[in-house]
Amino acid sequence: MKSAITAAVLVGMAASFAQAQSAPIAFRMAASDANLAGCRSLDAELSRVHSVTLQGDTALLKLAGGNSETLKQTGPGIYTTVFALSGVRLDVVANSASSPRTLVVTEKNRGCRWDATAK
């Protein structure tokens, strides 16, 4: 009887973990105060709510405008990708291991940066 209860608890914990991994994490980006005027052209697109859904060794970033990007795991709880938005190359780092969870988008040529913590 004890082994059946233990097995049921373990199955429930595993299902709960899988459910938590697949639940989207919502982020609202905010521009860095240090951003130059040239960075502000992306503020409207990046300052909306975006979500990251963990999927094992990848994560799916859904941008508010409807675009999606796949992030690859580069460390425990760290997911990264590079993509273009309005012709600008952006580096993205989602950290699901930190507390609170964070999402950082940078444009390295001009030093632009947008940050968010999980809602």
N, C-alpha and C positions, 0 to 999 in steps of 0.2 A: 504494500500500500504506500509506504514512504517513497519508494522509487517511482511510483506512478505520479505522486504529487510533485516530486522533484522534477521529473521529466516535464510535467505540465507547466511548472513555473519557468523552467528553462526555455520551453517553446514559446511561452508568453513573453519572456524577456527578449528573445530573438525576434519575434514578430514586432514587438514595440520598438526595438532598435532599427529594424528595417523600415518601419513606418516613419520613424524620426528622420532617417536618412533620406527618404523620398519626399518629405515635406519641404516645400519651397521656403527659403529664407529671404525675407523682404528687406531691401536696402533702399534708402533715399540718399542719393549722392549730394554732396555739397562741395562747391569749388573752394580751393585753398585761397586764403586772403592774399597770398603772395603771387597768385596767377597774374600774368601780364594781360594787357588788353586783348592781345591776339588769341588768348586762351578762351576768352568769353564767348566766342562764336559757338562753342559746344555746350555752354551752360544750360541752355533750354532743353537740349536732348538728354544730357546726363543728370540733371537735377530732378528727374522724375523717379518713381519707385521702380526698381528693377528686382529680379529675384534670381537666386542661385539654388538649384536643386542638386543635391549630392547623389551620385550614382556609382558608388564603389570607387574605382580609381579615376573617374571623370566627374565632372559637374556640368550642368547646363545653366548658362547665363541667359536669361530672357530679359531683353531690353524693353523699356516701356513702349517703344515704337513698334514692337512686334518682331524685331530681329532676334535670332538666337545664336549663341556661340558655345562651342564645347570647350571646357577648360580641362587640362590634364593635371593630374596630381603630381606635384614635384617634391613633396615632403609630407609628413603626417599632417593631414588637415589643410594643406596648402595646395591651391589649384590656380593655374596660370594659363593665360592665352594672350595672343596678340591679334588684333583685328583693326580694320579701318572703318571709321565713321565719318561721313562727309569728307572723305579723302584724307583724313588724318589718321596716322598710325597710333594706336593706343595699346598700352600694356596693361593687363588686368591681373590683379592678385586677389583671390578670395581666401580668407583665412578662417576656416571653421573650427580650428583648434583653440583660437584665442577667446577670451571672454571679456567683453562681448565680441562676437564674430564681426569681421571687418571685410570691406570690399574697397580696393584702392585702384584707381585708374590714373595712369600717367601718360603724358605725351612728352617724350624726352628731349626733343629738339628745342622746344621753347621752355621746358621746365614746368609744364602745366600739370596740375594734380587735382583730383577729386576724390573725396573720402566718404565712407559711410560706415555706420555700425548697424547691426541687425536691429530691426524694430521689435 
